[in-house]
């Protein structure tokens, strides 16, 4: 796991916060680490462009 040097802050919905907290409890990860892994997985996937195109519709 690499050291993160950039601070990022954003808003989300209560539903997304609940989901993140459930993942946090289940896997003993920080919310920052969960989001970092989600972004990395998305960026490295072969379908990233397809997924973002779908999100933007």
CHARMM internal coordinates of N, CA and C (Angstrom, degrees):
IC EDIT
DIST 1 N 1 CA 1.4484
DIST 1 CA 1 C 1.5302
ANGL 1 N 1 CA 1 C 107.82
DIST 1 C 2 N 1.3125
ANGL 1 CA 1 C 2 N 116.77
DIHE 1 N 1 CA 1 C 2 N 127.05
DIST 2 N 2 CA 1.4558
ANGL 1 C 2 N 2 CA 120.76
DIHE 1 CA 1 C 2 N 2 CA -177.33
DIST 2 CA 2 C 1.5219
ANGL 2 N 2 CA 2 C 111.00
DIHE 1 C 2 N 2 CA 2 C -86.77
DIST 2 C 3 N 1.3181
ANGL 2 CA 2 C 3 N 115.18
DIHE 2 N 2 CA 2 C 3 N 154.79
DIST 3 N 3 CA 1.4629
ANGL 2 C 3 N 3 CA 120.62
DIHE 2 CA 2 C 3 N 3 CA 177.47
DIST 3 CA 3 C 1.5170
ANGL 3 N 3 CA 3 C 108.78
DIHE 2 C 3 N 3 CA 3 C -74.92
DIST 3 C 4 N 1.3172
ANGL 3 CA 3 C 4 N 114.99
DIHE 3 N 3 CA 3 C 4 N 134.02
DIST 4 N 4 CA 1.4646
ANGL 3 C 4 N 4 CA 120.23
DIHE 3 CA 3 C 4 N 4 CA 179.80
DIST 4 CA 4 C 1.5251
ANGL 4 N 4 CA 4 C 108.94
DIHE 3 C 4 N 4 CA 4 C -94.10
DIST 4 C 5 N 1.3267
ANGL 4 CA 4 C 5 N 116.58
DIHE 4 N 4 CA 4 C 5 N 134.47
DIST 5 N 5 CA 1.4571
ANGL 4 C 5 N 5 CA 121.12
DIHE 4 CA 4 C 5 N 5 CA -176.19
DIST 5 CA 5 C 1.5217
ANGL 5 N 5 CA 5 C 113.57
DIHE 4 C 5 N 5 CA 5 C -113.12
DIST 5 C 6 N 1.3126
ANGL 5 CA 5 C 6 N 117.67
DIHE 5 N 5 CA 5 C 6 N -5.90
DIST 6 N 6 CA 1.4589
ANGL 5 C 6 N 6 CA 120.86
DIHE 5 CA 5 C 6 N 6 CA -174.66
DIST 6 CA 6 C 1.5192
ANGL 6 N 6 CA 6 C 109.28
DIHE 5 C 6 N 6 CA 6 C -112.32
DIST 6 C 7 N 1.3351
ANGL 6 CA 6 C 7 N 116.12
DIHE 6 N 6 CA 6 C 7 N 129.17
DIST 7 N 7 CA 1.4590
ANGL 6 C 7 N 7 CA 121.82
DIHE 6 CA 6 C 7 N 7 CA 176.68
DIST 7 CA 7 C 1.5181
ANGL 7 N 7 CA 7 C 108.42
DIHE 6 C 7 N 7 CA 7 C -88.68
DIST 7 C 8 N 1.3247
ANGL 7 CA 7 C 8 N 116.81
DIHE 7 N 7 CA 7 C 8 N 133.09
DIST 8 N 8 CA 1.4532
ANGL 7 C 8 N 8 CA 122.25
DIHE 7 CA 7 C 8 N 8 CA -179.44
DIST 8 CA 8 C 1.5199
ANGL 8 N 8 CA 8 C 108.47
DIHE 7 C 8 N 8 CA 8 C -132.56
DIST 8 C 9 N 1.3153
ANGL 8 CA 8 C 9 N 116.29
DIHE 8 N 8 CA 8 C 9 N 133.61
DIST 9 N 9 CA 1.4610
ANGL 8 C 9 N 9 CA 121.42
DIHE 8 CA 8 C 9 N 9 CA 179.10
DIST 9 CA 9 C 1.5181
ANGL 9 N 9 CA 9 C 108.47
DIHE 8 C 9 N 9 CA 9 C -130.44
DIST 9 C 10 N 1.3314
ANGL 9 CA 9 C 10 N 116.81
DIHE 9 N 9 CA 9 C 10 N 138.63
DIST 10 N 10 CA 1.4580
ANGL 9 C 10 N 10 CA 120.04
DIHE 9 CA 9 C 10 N 10 CA 179.63
DIST 10 CA 10 C 1.5196
ANGL 10 N 10 CA 10 C 109.70
DIHE 9 C 10 N 10 CA 10 C -154.55
DIST 10 C 11 N 1.3117
ANGL 10 CA 10 C 11 N 115.76
DIHE 10 N 10 CA 10 C 11 N 167.08
DIST 11 N 11 CA 1.4602
ANGL 10 C 11 N 11 CA 122.15
DIHE 10 CA 10 C 11 N 11 CA 177.58
DIST 11 CA 11 C 1.5190
ANGL 11 N 11 CA 11 C 109.16
DIHE 10 C 11 N 11 CA 11 C -104.04
DIST 11 C 12 N 1.3332
ANGL 11 CA 11 C 12 N 115.37
DIHE 11 N 11 CA 11 C 12 N 152.33
DIST 12 N 12 CA 1.4546
ANGL 11 C 12 N 12 CA 120.93
DIHE 11 CA 11 C 12 N 12 CA 177.32
DIST 12 CA 12 C 1.5240
ANGL 12 N 12 CA 12 C 108.90
DIHE 11 C 12 N 12 CA 12 C -146.91
DIST 12 C 13 N 1.2966
ANGL 12 CA 12 C 13 N 116.39
DIHE 12 N 12 CA 12 C 13 N -179.90
DIST 13 N 13 CA 1.4615
ANGL 12 C 13 N 13 CA 121.27
DIHE 12 CA 12 C 13 N 13 CA -179.24
DIST 13 CA 13 C 1.5297
ANGL 13 N 13 CA 13 C 110.05
DIHE 12 C 13 N 13 CA 13 C -89.03
DIST 13 C 14 N 1.3296
ANGL 13 CA 13 C 14 N 116.70
DIHE 13 N 13 CA 13 C 14 N 159.41
DIST 14 N 14 CA 1.4722
ANGL 13 C 14 N 14 CA 119.38
DIHE 13 CA 13 C 14 N 14 CA 175.27
DIST 14 CA 14 C 1.5357
ANGL 14 N 14 CA 14 C 112.22
DIHE 13 C 14 N 14 CA 14 C -57.63
DIST 14 C 15 N 1.3284
ANGL 14 CA 14 C 15 N 117.03
DIHE 14 N 14 CA 14 C 15 N -35.37
DIST 15 N 15 CA 1.4718
ANGL 14 C 15 N 15 CA 120.79
DIHE 14 CA 14 C 15 N 15 CA 179.08
DIST 15 CA 15 C 1.5297
ANGL 15 N 15 CA 15 C 110.68
DIHE 14 C 15 N 15 CA 15 C -63.17
DIST 15 C 16 N 1.3375
ANGL 15 CA 15 C 16 N 117.28
DIHE 15 N 15 CA 15 C 16 N -45.19
DIST 16 N 16 CA 1.4658
ANGL 15 C 16 N 16 CA 120.23
DIHE 15 CA 15 C 16 N 16 CA 178.50
DIST 16 CA 16 C 1.5272
ANGL 16 N 16 CA 16 C 110.87
DIHE 15 C 16 N 16 CA 16 C -65.60
DIST 16 C 17 N 1.3213
ANGL 16 CA 16 C 17 N 116.85
DIHE 16 N 16 CA 16 C 17 N -38.51
DIST 17 N 17 CA 1.4627
ANGL 16 C 17 N 17 CA 120.63
DIHE 16 CA 16 C 17 N 17 CA 177.98
DIST 17 CA 17 C 1.5335
ANGL 17 N 17 CA 17 C 110.43
DIHE 16 C 17 N 17 CA 17 C -62.64
DIST 17 C 18 N 1.3172
ANGL 17 CA 17 C 18 N 116.30
DIHE 17 N 17 CA 17 C 18 N -42.11
DIST 18 N 18 CA 1.4695
ANGL 17 C 18 N 18 CA 121.09
DIHE 17 CA 17 C 18 N 18 CA 178.26
DIST 18 CA 18 C 1.5281
ANGL 18 N 18 CA 18 C 110.19
DIHE 17 C 18 N 18 CA 18 C -61.22
DIST 18 C 19 N 1.3284
ANGL 18 CA 18 C 19 N 116.49
DIHE 18 N 18 CA 18 C 19 N -45.41
DIST 19 N 19 CA 1.4687
ANGL 18 C 19 N 19 CA 120.35
DIHE 18 CA 18 C 19 N 19 CA 178.77
DIST 19 CA 19 C 1.5269
ANGL 19 N 19 CA 19 C 111.53
DIHE 18 C 19 N 19 CA 19 C -61.29
DIST 19 C 20 N 1.3282
ANGL 19 CA 19 C 20 N 116.95
DIHE 19 N 19 CA 19 C 20 N -43.54
DIST 20 N 20 CA 1.4624
ANGL 19 C 20 N 20 CA 120.50
DIHE 19 CA 19 C 20 N 20 CA 178.82
DIST 20 CA 20 C 1.5247
ANGL 20 N 20 CA 20 C 111.06
DIHE 19 C 20 N 20 CA 20 C -63.25
DIST 20 C 21 N 1.3340
ANGL 20 CA 20 C 21 N 116.92
DIHE 20 N 20 CA 20 C 21 N -41.56
DIST 21 N 21 CA 1.4640
ANGL 20 C 21 N 21 CA 120.20
DIHE 20 CA 20 C 21 N 21 CA 179.15
DIST 21 CA 21 C 1.5239
ANGL 21 N 21 CA 21 C 111.89
DIHE 20 C 21 N 21 CA 21 C -65.69
DIST 21 C 22 N 1.3243
ANGL 21 CA 21 C 22 N 117.43
DIHE 21 N 21 CA 21 C 22 N -34.98
DIST 22 N 22 CA 1.4680
ANGL 21 C 22 N 22 CA 120.61
DIHE 21 CA 21 C 22 N 22 CA 176.75
DIST 22 CA 22 C 1.5276
ANGL 22 N 22 CA 22 C 110.92
DIHE 21 C 22 N 22 CA 22 C -65.87
DIST 22 C 23 N 1.3279
ANGL 22 CA 22 C 23 N 116.46
DIHE 22 N 22 CA 22 C 23 N -42.43
DIST 23 N 23 CA 1.4678
ANGL 22 C 23 N 23 CA 120.60
DIHE 22 CA 22 C 23 N 23 CA 177.06
DIST 23 CA 23 C 1.5270
ANGL 23 N 23 CA 23 C 109.46
DIHE 22 C 23 N 23 CA 23 C -63.93
DIST 23 C 24 N 1.3329
ANGL 23 CA 23 C 24 N 115.98
DIHE 23 N 23 CA 23 C 24 N -43.22
DIST 24 N 24 CA 1.4658
ANGL 23 C 24 N 24 CA 121.73
DIHE 23 CA 23 C 24 N 24 CA 179.48
DIST 24 CA 24 C 1.5256
ANGL 24 N 24 CA 24 C 110.86
DIHE 23 C 24 N 24 CA 24 C -56.41
DIST 24 C 25 N 1.3228
ANGL 24 CA 24 C 25 N 116.41
DIHE 24 N 24 CA 24 C 25 N -46.90
DIST 25 N 25 CA 1.4660
ANGL 24 C 25 N 25 CA 120.82
DIHE 24 CA 24 C 25 N 25 CA -179.19
DIST 25 CA 25 C 1.5258
ANGL 25 N 25 CA 25 C 111.97
DIHE 24 C 25 N 25 CA 25 C -66.69
DIST 25 C 26 N 1.3152
ANGL 25 CA 25 C 26 N 115.87
DIHE 25 N 25 CA 25 C 26 N -42.15
DIST 26 N 26 CA 1.4656
ANGL 25 C 26 N 26 CA 120.36
DIHE 25 CA 25 C 26 N 26 CA -175.73
DIST 26 CA 26 C 1.5266
ANGL 26 N 26 CA 26 C 112.65
DIHE 25 C 26 N 26 CA 26 C -68.92
DIST 26 C 27 N 1.3385
ANGL 26 CA 26 C 27 N 117.14
DIHE 26 N 26 CA 26 C 27 N -39.77
DIST 27 N 27 CA 1.4617
ANGL 26 C 27 N 27 CA 120.79
DIHE 26 CA 26 C 27 N 27 CA -172.79
DIST 27 CA 27 C 1.5251
ANGL 27 N 27 CA 27 C 114.23
DIHE 26 C 27 N 27 CA 27 C -110.41
DIST 27 C 28 N 1.3264
ANGL 27 CA 27 C 28 N 117.52
DIHE 27 N 27 CA 27 C 28 N 2.58
DIST 28 N 28 CA 1.4620
ANGL 27 C 28 N 28 CA 122.29
DIHE 27 CA 27 C 28 N 28 CA 179.00
DIST 28 CA 28 C 1.5344
ANGL 28 N 28 CA 28 C 112.05
DIHE 27 C 28 N 28 CA 28 C 53.83
DIST 28 C 29 N 1.3346
ANGL 28 CA 28 C 29 N 115.51
DIHE 28 N 28 CA 28 C 29 N 48.00
DIST 29 N 29 CA 1.4637
ANGL 28 C 29 N 29 CA 122.58
DIHE 28 CA 28 C 29 N 29 CA 176.34
DIST 29 CA 29 C 1.5245
ANGL 29 N 29 CA 29 C 108.72
DIHE 28 C 29 N 29 CA 29 C -116.78
DIST 29 C 30 N 1.3249
ANGL 29 CA 29 C 30 N 116.28
DIHE 29 N 29 CA 29 C 30 N 154.46
DIST 30 N 30 CA 1.4606
ANGL 29 C 30 N 30 CA 118.73
DIHE 29 CA 29 C 30 N 30 CA 172.78
DIST 30 CA 30 C 1.5264
ANGL 30 N 30 CA 30 C 108.60
DIHE 29 C 30 N 30 CA 30 C -75.22
DIST 30 C 31 N 1.3180
ANGL 30 CA 30 C 31 N 116.13
DIHE 30 N 30 CA 30 C 31 N 158.43
DIST 31 N 31 CA 1.4625
ANGL 30 C 31 N 31 CA 119.70
DIHE 30 CA 30 C 31 N 31 CA 177.71
DIST 31 CA 31 C 1.5290
ANGL 31 N 31 CA 31 C 109.82
DIHE 30 C 31 N 31 CA 31 C -62.58
DIST 31 C 32 N 1.3209
ANGL 31 CA 31 C 32 N 116.97
DIHE 31 N 31 CA 31 C 32 N -37.63
DIST 32 N 32 CA 1.4619
ANGL 31 C 32 N 32 CA 120.32
DIHE 31 CA 31 C 32 N 32 CA 176.80
DIST 32 CA 32 C 1.5202
ANGL 32 N 32 CA 32 C 112.23
DIHE 31 C 32 N 32 CA 32 C -59.81
DIST 32 C 33 N 1.3331
ANGL 32 CA 32 C 33 N 116.96
DIHE 32 N 32 CA 32 C 33 N -41.81
DIST 33 N 33 CA 1.4660
ANGL 32 C 33 N 33 CA 120.71
DIHE 32 CA 32 C 33 N 33 CA 179.47
DIST 33 CA 33 C 1.5263
ANGL 33 N 33 CA 33 C 110.87
DIHE 32 C 33 N 33 CA 33 C -67.84
DIST 33 C 34 N 1.3235
ANGL 33 CA 33 C 34 N 117.06
DIHE 33 N 33 CA 33 C 34 N -38.27
DIST 34 N 34 CA 1.4692
ANGL 33 C 34 N 34 CA 120.66
DIHE 33 CA 33 C 34 N 34 CA 177.52
DIST 34 CA 34 C 1.5204
ANGL 34 N 34 CA 34 C 110.11
DIHE 33 C 34 N 34 CA 34 C -61.10
DIST 34 C 35 N 1.3288
ANGL 34 CA 34 C 35 N 116.62
DIHE 34 N 34 CA 34 C 35 N -49.37
DIST 35 N 35 CA 1.4666
ANGL 34 C 35 N 35 CA 120.75
DIHE 34 CA 34 C 35 N 35 CA -179.03
DIST 35 CA 35 C 1.5271
ANGL 35 N 35 CA 35 C 110.26
DIHE 34 C 35 N 35 CA 35 C -64.05
DIST 35 C 36 N 1.3262
ANGL 35 CA 35 C 36 N 117.17
DIHE 35 N 35 CA 35 C 36 N -40.86
DIST 36 N 36 CA 1.4716
ANGL 35 C 36 N 36 CA 121.12
DIHE 35 CA 35 C 36 N 36 CA 177.72
DIST 36 CA 36 C 1.5316
ANGL 36 N 36 CA 36 C 110.46
DIHE 35 C 36 N 36 CA 36 C -57.88
DIST 36 C 37 N 1.3280
ANGL 36 CA 36 C 37 N 116.56
DIHE 36 N 36 CA 36 C 37 N -46.38
DIST 37 N 37 CA 1.4671
ANGL 36 C 37 N 37 CA 120.59
DIHE 36 CA 36 C 37 N 37 CA -179.69
DIST 37 CA 37 C 1.5239
ANGL 37 N 37 CA 37 C 111.31
DIHE 36 C 37 N 37 CA 37 C -66.53
DIST 37 C 38 N 1.3348
ANGL 37 CA 37 C 38 N 117.17
DIHE 37 N 37 CA 37 C 38 N -38.41
DIST 38 N 38 CA 1.4702
ANGL 37 C 38 N 38 CA 120.28
DIHE 37 CA 37 C 38 N 38 CA 178.79
DIST 38 CA 38 C 1.5266
ANGL 38 N 38 CA 38 C 110.52
DIHE 37 C 38 N 38 CA 38 C -63.09
DIST 38 C 39 N 1.3280
ANGL 38 CA 38 C 39 N 116.76
DIHE 38 N 38 CA 38 C 39 N -46.22
DIST 39 N 39 CA 1.4635
ANGL 38 C 39 N 39 CA 120.82
DIHE 38 CA 38 C 39 N 39 CA -179.57
DIST 39 CA 39 C 1.5276
ANGL 39 N 39 CA 39 C 110.17
DIHE 38 C 39 N 39 CA 39 C -64.31
DIST 39 C 40 N 1.3185
ANGL 39 CA 39 C 40 N 117.28
DIHE 39 N 39 CA 39 C 40 N -44.21
DIST 40 N 40 CA 1.4682
ANGL 39 C 40 N 40 CA 120.65
DIHE 39 CA 39 C 40 N 40 CA 179.75
DIST 40 CA 40 C 1.5194
ANGL 40 N 40 CA 40 C 111.34
DIHE 39 C 40 N 40 CA 40 C -61.20
DIST 40 C 41 N 1.3268
ANGL 40 CA 40 C 41 N 116.37
DIHE 40 N 40 CA 40 C 41 N -44.50
DIST 41 N 41 CA 1.4650
ANGL 40 C 41 N 41 CA 120.50
DIHE 40 CA 40 C 41 N 41 CA 179.69
DIST 41 CA 41 C 1.5192
ANGL 41 N 41 CA 41 C 110.71
DIHE 40 C 41 N 41 CA 41 C -62.53
DIST 41 C 42 N 1.3297
ANGL 41 CA 41 C 42 N 116.30
DIHE 41 N 41 CA 41 C 42 N -44.18
DIST 42 N 42 CA 1.4614
ANGL 41 C 42 N 42 CA 120.96
DIHE 41 CA 41 C 42 N 42 CA 178.73
DIST 42 CA 42 C 1.5254
ANGL 42 N 42 CA 42 C 110.63
DIHE 41 C 42 N 42 CA 42 C -61.74
DIST 42 C 43 N 1.3218
ANGL 42 CA 42 C 43 N 116.95
DIHE 42 N 42 CA 42 C 43 N -47.04
DIST 43 N 43 CA 1.4656
ANGL 42 C 43 N 43 CA 121.10
DIHE 42 CA 42 C 43 N 43 CA -176.90
DIST 43 CA 43 C 1.5253
ANGL 43 N 43 CA 43 C 112.18
DIHE 42 C 43 N 43 CA 43 C -65.50
DIST 43 C 44 N 1.3240
ANGL 43 CA 43 C 44 N 117.20
DIHE 43 N 43 CA 43 C 44 N -32.54
DIST 44 N 44 CA 1.4625
ANGL 43 C 44 N 44 CA 121.05
DIHE 43 CA 43 C 44 N 44 CA -177.55
DIST 44 CA 44 C 1.5237
ANGL 44 N 44 CA 44 C 113.42
DIHE 43 C 44 N 44 CA 44 C -87.55
DIST 44 C 45 N 1.3186
ANGL 44 CA 44 C 45 N 116.92
DIHE 44 N 44 CA 44 C 45 N -10.04
DIST 45 N 45 CA 1.4654
ANGL 44 C 45 N 45 CA 119.29
DIHE 44 CA 44 C 45 N 45 CA -177.82
DIST 45 CA 45 C 1.5228
ANGL 45 N 45 CA 45 C 110.41
DIHE 44 C 45 N 45 CA 45 C -71.43
DIST 45 C 46 N 1.3051
ANGL 45 CA 45 C 46 N 114.96
DIHE 45 N 45 CA 45 C 46 N 152.86
DIST 46 N 46 CA 1.4630
ANGL 45 C 46 N 46 CA 119.54
DIHE 45 CA 45 C 46 N 46 CA 178.97
DIST 46 CA 46 C 1.5185
ANGL 46 N 46 CA 46 C 111.84
DIHE 45 C 46 N 46 CA 46 C -73.86
DIST 46 C 47 N 1.3179
ANGL 46 CA 46 C 47 N 117.05
DIHE 46 N 46 CA 46 C 47 N -15.98
DIST 47 N 47 CA 1.4586
ANGL 46 C 47 N 47 CA 121.29
DIHE 46 CA 46 C 47 N 47 CA -176.57
DIST 47 CA 47 C 1.5264
ANGL 47 N 47 CA 47 C 113.33
DIHE 46 C 47 N 47 CA 47 C -105.22
DIST 47 C 48 N 1.3381
ANGL 47 CA 47 C 48 N 118.24
DIHE 47 N 47 CA 47 C 48 N 19.27
DIST 48 N 48 CA 1.4605
ANGL 47 C 48 N 48 CA 120.53
DIHE 47 CA 47 C 48 N 48 CA -176.69
DIST 48 CA 48 C 1.5282
ANGL 48 N 48 CA 48 C 111.56
DIHE 47 C 48 N 48 CA 48 C -57.32
DIST 48 C 49 N 1.3231
ANGL 48 CA 48 C 49 N 118.31
DIHE 48 N 48 CA 48 C 49 N -45.66
DIST 49 N 49 CA 1.4631
ANGL 48 C 49 N 49 CA 120.66
DIHE 48 CA 48 C 49 N 49 CA -179.75
DIST 49 CA 49 C 1.5234
ANGL 49 N 49 CA 49 C 110.54
DIHE 48 C 49 N 49 CA 49 C -64.22
DIST 49 C 50 N 1.3181
ANGL 49 CA 49 C 50 N 117.00
DIHE 49 N 49 CA 49 C 50 N -43.32
DIST 50 N 50 CA 1.4629
ANGL 49 C 50 N 50 CA 121.13
DIHE 49 CA 49 C 50 N 50 CA 179.28
DIST 50 CA 50 C 1.5367
ANGL 50 N 50 CA 50 C 110.41
DIHE 49 C 50 N 50 CA 50 C -61.03
DIST 50 C 51 N 1.3199
ANGL 50 CA 50 C 51 N 116.35
DIHE 50 N 50 CA 50 C 51 N -42.58
DIST 51 N 51 CA 1.4628
ANGL 50 C 51 N 51 CA 120.53
DIHE 50 CA 50 C 51 N 51 CA -179.58
DIST 51 CA 51 C 1.5216
ANGL 51 N 51 CA 51 C 111.31
DIHE 50 C 51 N 51 CA 51 C -66.02
DIST 51 C 52 N 1.3252
ANGL 51 CA 51 C 52 N 117.99
DIHE 51 N 51 CA 51 C 52 N -45.02
DIST 52 N 52 CA 1.4672
ANGL 51 C 52 N 52 CA 120.07
DIHE 51 CA 51 C 52 N 52 CA -179.21
DIST 52 CA 52 C 1.5164
ANGL 52 N 52 CA 52 C 110.41
DIHE 51 C 52 N 52 CA 52 C -66.83
DIST 52 C 53 N 1.3330
ANGL 52 CA 52 C 53 N 117.69
DIHE 52 N 52 CA 52 C 53 N -36.37
DIST 53 N 53 CA 1.4682
ANGL 52 C 53 N 53 CA 120.41
DIHE 52 CA 52 C 53 N 53 CA 175.93
DIST 53 CA 53 C 1.5261
ANGL 53 N 53 CA 53 C 110.44
DIHE 52 C 53 N 53 CA 53 C -61.14
DIST 53 C 54 N 1.3157
ANGL 53 CA 53 C 54 N 116.64
DIHE 53 N 53 CA 53 C 54 N -41.09
DIST 54 N 54 CA 1.4664
ANGL 53 C 54 N 54 CA 121.43
DIHE 53 CA 53 C 54 N 54 CA 178.45
DIST 54 CA 54 C 1.5303
ANGL 54 N 54 CA 54 C 110.71
DIHE 53 C 54 N 54 CA 54 C -65.39
DIST 54 C 55 N 1.3255
ANGL 54 CA 54 C 55 N 117.15
DIHE 54 N 54 CA 54 C 55 N -41.25
DIST 55 N 55 CA 1.4661
ANGL 54 C 55 N 55 CA 121.22
DIHE 54 CA 54 C 55 N 55 CA 179.61
DIST 55 CA 55 C 1.5253
ANGL 55 N 55 CA 55 C 112.44
DIHE 54 C 55 N 55 CA 55 C -64.83
DIST 55 C 56 N 1.3183
ANGL 55 CA 55 C 56 N 116.74
DIHE 55 N 55 CA 55 C 56 N -30.95
DIST 56 N 56 CA 1.4635
ANGL 55 C 56 N 56 CA 121.07
DIHE 55 CA 55 C 56 N 56 CA -175.22
DIST 56 CA 56 C 1.5215
ANGL 56 N 56 CA 56 C 113.39
DIHE 55 C 56 N 56 CA 56 C -84.52
DIST 56 C 57 N 1.3290
ANGL 56 CA 56 C 57 N 118.55
DIHE 56 N 56 CA 56 C 57 N -3.95
DIST 57 N 57 CA 1.4698
ANGL 56 C 57 N 57 CA 120.95
DIHE 56 CA 56 C 57 N 57 CA 179.47
DIST 57 CA 57 C 1.5031
ANGL 57 N 57 CA 57 C 110.82
DIHE 56 C 57 N 57 CA 57 C -77.01
END
COOR INIT
IC SEED 1 N 1 CA 1 C
IC BUILD
